[in-house]
Amino acid sequence: MRIRPAGRLGLLPAIGLGLTLALTACGGSEESASDTEASAPAAAESSDPASEAAAPAGAEKEVKIGQTLKDPDMGDTIEVISAVRDFPSKESADVIADGGEIVLLQVKIKPGQEYGGRISDGNFQISWDNGADFWTPDTSQLEEELTAAKRTPFDDISRRDGGEVTGWIAFEADEKADTYLIEYSRAGAKVIGSDKEIAEFKKQIEIPAS
């Protein structure tokens, strides 16, 4: 059974911003954000033959999204390139057999360099009920299958290091939907040594039907 995240507020702990920023009281450290945003544990093995087989080969379909989000305070650019619907997975075969779907999201991230901190797959969450609830990614659980499918798993990127990274984020959708909402969220923070506060940044995009 997958773990349901906390309520709509506070789904993501505040990000760490290196030595330049102090986190707001409602947040956590950079390390705790990475830890708490980890995907839910894999479901227990099932003896049901249906749960031991992947989705039918060739069932997946890639849909273009082509939307770019810009975080004005941090200087981050988040490009959502495309999504894959009905990704076949033996690891998550039980989810598929129970009427769910494995959804992949291809993103390209170019972080700003004024502040520290990292951008990870945990900054992205999925909803299959029109935003009533959002769920964390399962990229690490499906990493081997993504690599085998020649889809590079998304890797964290540090603002201090600069550059850019492109990769795929995987989600287990327990209930297959016609469309999904993806929410990108970056928590607020306070600048050390000043009264400046950086507001939370949150945007949503839609994954269209395949």
Secondary structure as UniProt FT lines:
FT   TURN            9..10
FT   TURN            18..20
FT   STRAND          21..23
FT   TURN            25..26
FT   HELIX           30..36
FT   HELIX           49..52
FT   TURN            57..58
FT   STRAND          61..70
FT   TURN            72..74
FT   STRAND          77..85
FT   TURN            91..92
FT   HELIX           93..97
FT   TURN            98..99
FT   STRAND          101..110
FT   STRAND          118..119
FT   HELIX           121..123
FT   STRAND          124..127
FT   TURN            130..131
FT   TURN            139..142
FT   HELIX           143..148
FT   TURN            149..150
FT   STRAND          157..158
FT   TURN            159..161
FT   STRAND          165..173
FT   STRAND          180..186
FT   STRAND          189..191
FT   TURN            192..193
FT   STRAND          197..198
FT   STRAND          201..207
//
